[in-house]
Amino acid sequence: MTTLVLAALLPSLASAQEVRPPTNAVSVQPLAFASDGIAAQYERFLKERWSLAVGPAVRFGAGGDYSSLHLGAGGELRYWILGHAPFDDWTGRAMVGPFVSVRLDLAWVTLSNDVQDRTVGSFFTFAESAWLGYRVSAWKRLEISLLVGYAMRHEIDPSGRLAPYRRGAIGVGGTLGWMF
């Protein structure tokens, strides 16, 4: 009988322990692989409901006789609406559940003609965007985030040969990483 009582109490005693949530995350954006590139980020929980994610991106694009190199960096400020997600048992708020964010991306893009072995041109691009996302964690460390949002991209040719170009787009994205 004593064994049954102890067995019934052990789960409640274990859950009474304070489990602090992770305050850092390192992740990649898997959709970047589809454009022959990689985008990674480091995220830090700031206080209460806020976190900041920053990171580099490298993409190799174009095709056929042309190639392009995209070197960029971005930063994102996130507001965690609940700070909790299903099945988490952390004490206090965490970088999980629904969030809204604003992001700024900067990049330098160069287009080359591989047949003639020359640079066709380069341009500077920046984009501001707003996102709505949701993050879950598996095994308390693996993070999976899905996002949908709107971005406004600006492209500027520093040589002045091309007029500045601006376009908006609805986007989807996601991250896969490790929280610690």
C-alpha positions in Angstrom: 0.0 0.0 0.0 2.8 2.4 0.9 4.4 1.7 -2.5 1.2 2.7 -4.3 1.0 5.9 -2.4 4.6 6.8 -3.2 4.2 5.9 -6.8 1.2 8.2 -7.0 3.0 11.1 -5.3 6.3 10.9 -7.3 4.9 12.5 -10.5 3.5 15.4 -8.6 6.7 15.8 -6.6 8.7 15.8 -9.8 6.5 18.4 -11.4 6.8 20.6 -8.3 10.5 21.1 -9.1 11.3 24.5 -10.7 12.3 23.9 -14.3 13.8 27.1 -15.8 13.2 27.7 -19.5 16.0 28.1 -21.9 17.0 31.7 -22.6 19.0 31.1 -25.9 18.4 29.4 -29.2 20.5 28.7 -32.2 18.6 27.8 -35.4 18.6 27.6 -39.2 15.9 28.6 -41.6 15.3 25.3 -43.6 13.6 27.1 -46.5 17.0 28.9 -47.2 18.4 25.5 -48.4 15.8 25.5 -51.2 17.5 28.6 -52.6 21.0 27.1 -52.4 21.9 29.0 -49.3 21.9 28.9 -45.5 20.5 31.4 -43.0 21.3 30.9 -39.3 20.4 32.9 -36.2 21.1 33.3 -32.5 18.2 34.3 -30.3 18.3 35.6 -26.8 15.3 36.0 -24.4 15.6 39.6 -23.1 13.0 40.0 -20.4 9.3 39.3 -19.7 8.0 38.6 -23.2 10.7 39.9 -25.5 13.5 38.2 -27.4 16.0 39.3 -30.1 17.2 37.1 -32.9 20.2 38.1 -35.2 22.1 36.2 -37.8 23.8 35.9 -41.2 22.6 34.6 -44.5 24.5 33.4 -47.6 22.7 32.3 -50.8 23.9 31.3 -54.2 21.3 31.7 -56.9 20.7 32.5 -60.6 21.2 29.7 -63.0 22.3 28.7 -66.5 25.2 31.0 -67.5 24.7 33.2 -64.5 25.5 32.9 -60.8 24.7 35.2 -57.9 26.0 35.7 -54.4 23.8 37.1 -51.7 25.5 38.1 -48.4 23.2 39.3 -45.7 22.4 39.8 -42.1 19.1 40.3 -40.2 17.7 41.1 -36.9 14.3 40.3 -35.4 12.5 41.5 -32.3 9.9 39.1 -31.0 7.1 39.5 -28.5 5.9 36.2 -27.0 2.1 36.5 -26.5 1.7 33.7 -24.0 5.2 32.4 -23.3 3.9 28.9 -23.0 3.1 26.1 -25.4 1.3 22.7 -25.0 3.3 20.2 -23.0 5.9 22.5 -21.6 6.5 22.4 -17.9 8.8 25.4 -17.5 8.5 27.8 -14.6 7.9 31.3 -16.0 7.7 32.5 -19.5 9.6 30.9 -22.3 10.4 31.5 -26.0 7.5 29.1 -27.1 3.9 29.5 -28.2 2.5 32.3 -30.3 4.5 35.4 -31.1 4.5 38.6 -33.3 7.7 40.1 -34.6 9.3 42.8 -36.7 12.4 42.1 -38.7 15.1 44.1 -40.7 17.3 42.4 -43.3 20.3 43.9 -45.1 22.1 42.3 -48.0 24.6 42.8 -50.8 23.9 40.9 -54.0 26.3 40.3 -56.9 25.3 38.8 -60.3 28.0 37.3 -62.5 28.1 36.0 -66.1 30.0 32.8 -65.8 30.5 32.3 -69.6 32.2 35.7 -70.0 33.7 35.6 -66.5 32.5 39.1 -65.6 30.3 40.8 -63.0 27.1 42.0 -64.5 26.2 44.2 -61.5 25.6 44.5 -57.8 22.9 46.0 -55.6 22.1 46.6 -52.0 18.8 45.4 -50.6 17.0 45.9 -47.4 13.7 44.6 -46.2 11.4 45.3 -43.3 8.8 42.8 -42.3 6.2 41.9 -39.7 5.5 38.3 -38.8 3.0 36.1 -36.8 4.5 32.8 -35.7 4.2 29.9 -33.4 7.0 27.8 -31.8 6.9 24.4 -30.1 9.7 22.6 -28.4 10.3 18.9 -28.4 12.4 17.3 -25.7 12.5 20.7 -24.1 15.4 21.8 -26.4 14.5 21.2 -30.1 12.6 24.3 -31.4 10.3 24.3 -34.4 8.8 27.6 -35.5 6.4 28.4 -38.3 5.8 32.0 -39.5 3.7 33.9 -41.9 4.1 37.6 -42.6 4.4 40.6 -44.9 7.7 42.0 -46.1 8.6 45.2 -48.1 11.9 44.8 -50.0 13.9 47.7 -51.4 16.7 47.2 -54.0 19.2 50.0 -54.7 21.9 50.0 -57.4 24.8 52.0 -56.0 26.1 52.7 -59.5 22.9 54.6 -60.3 22.4 52.6 -63.6 19.1 51.2 -62.3 16.2 53.0 -60.7 15.5 51.9 -57.0 13.0 49.1 -56.9 10.5 48.3 -54.2 8.1 45.4 -53.8 6.0 43.8 -51.1 5.3 40.2 -50.6 3.5 37.8 -48.3 5.9 35.3 -47.0 6.1 32.0 -45.0 9.1 30.8 -43.1 10.3 28.7 -40.3 13.2 27.8 -38.1 14.6 24.6 -36.7 17.1 24.7 -33.9 18.3 24.0 -30.4 17.3 26.0 -27.2 19.7 26.2 -24.3 
